Amino acid sequence: MPGVCRWFLVRHGETEWNRVGRAQGQSDPPLNGTGRTQVRQVAARLAGTEFVASYTSDLRRALDTARAIVPAPVPELVTLVELREKHFGEWEGLTHREVANRYPDLYDRMFLDDPAFAPPGGESDQDFFERASSAVELIRDRNHRPDGSVLVVAHGGILRAMIVSLLGMEATAMWRFRLSNAGLSIVTVFGDGSATLDLLNDTSHLGGDFDA
């Protein structure tokens, strides 16, 4: 069908910070052993898919995931800083418990669905959502072919925000989706700008021992 593009959205593989529950944001820890295995598995899952364009965050956990999925120079793997994770400011590197202990009042505010709230030195949900929406438009504008399949490899937060933006939902909805490490989601984007969510957080390629 002309004018129909399928966006394959992949979250990066696991890092040690993921494993122990530390907020990564725009910090740059590498994949751990489990993450490298997950990357090989999602790459095998997508090996038969031909992408007309491929995009990734420039943070290495996403970039290394993307390079495994698109090892050849064609299509070009484009790195976009707009695809970085939400910036958590002073909270980066901390666990939920550490944030709650050090910033008890702010920690409680985090769960009030207030798009204007931001961690100290970090991004508000509203600013983050606007950045995600800008990334969506940037990818749309860069693609000269209105059909085919597009790969986007990034982070759980930014991919949630992009899905919500593509579906025309409010910013407060973005944290109601769960995206696992190396999980695959697919959104069909139509020529008129509308979209459907066809697959959400599929981890079947990670095997029966996978713990979401």
Disulfide bonds with the S-S distance in Angstrom:
none
